[in-house]
C-alpha cells in the first residue's frame, strides 16, 4: 500500500499549473473535487484519448479556478489493474500509449497558447514535451521506435541541453535515450544506486 501526497508549494493558480506541468504533484481527476460551475461555465476542451486525459482537464480546471485548497488525507483508494491502458509495458502498448499521451499534451499546449501562457511556462513545456518521449524510452534501441522517439516534438532536442533551468538529471536521461544506451546504462545505474 502506498499513500500519494501532493507536496504543494503554493496555492496560486500559476504555481499549481507549473507543478502539474512538471509532474511535481499528481493531476488525477479522481484525487480532486471541483465545483460543477468550473465545467459548466467554461469552455473546456474534453480529451478524446484515454491516456493523460485527466492531466488535460486538470490544467484547464486549475486555470479557471478562483480558489484552490488541498487536503492531505486519503479518501480515494485505487486498485492497480495490470491489464489497464496504463498497465501494459510491451513495446506495442507503449507506442499506443505514447501516441495517446502526445495528443492530450497537444491539447494542453493548444490551451496554454490560447491563454498566452506558453512563454510563462517555457521550461515546463520543454519537460512536458520530453515526458511524451519517455513513454517509449525503454525501446529506443529498436530503430522504428527510435525514429518515432525523435519525431515527437523534435524542437526540444536543442532546447533540453541549452536550457539552464532544466535539471541535470533530465539532460542525462535525454542523452541516454538520444545515444540509445539505455540497455547498457540501466544496469550500471542500478548498481550505483545499490552502493
Secondary structure, 3 states (H helix, E strand, C coil): CCCCCCCCCCCCHHHHHHHHHCCCCCCCHHHCCCCHHHHHCCCCCCCCCCCCHHHHHHHHHHHHCCCCCCCCCCCCCCCCCCCCCCCCCCHHHHHHHHHHHHHHHHHHHHHHHHCCCCCCCHHHHHHHHHHHHHHHHHHCCCHHHHHHHHHCCCCHHHHHHHCCCCCHHHHHHHHHHHCCCHHHHHHHHHHHHHC
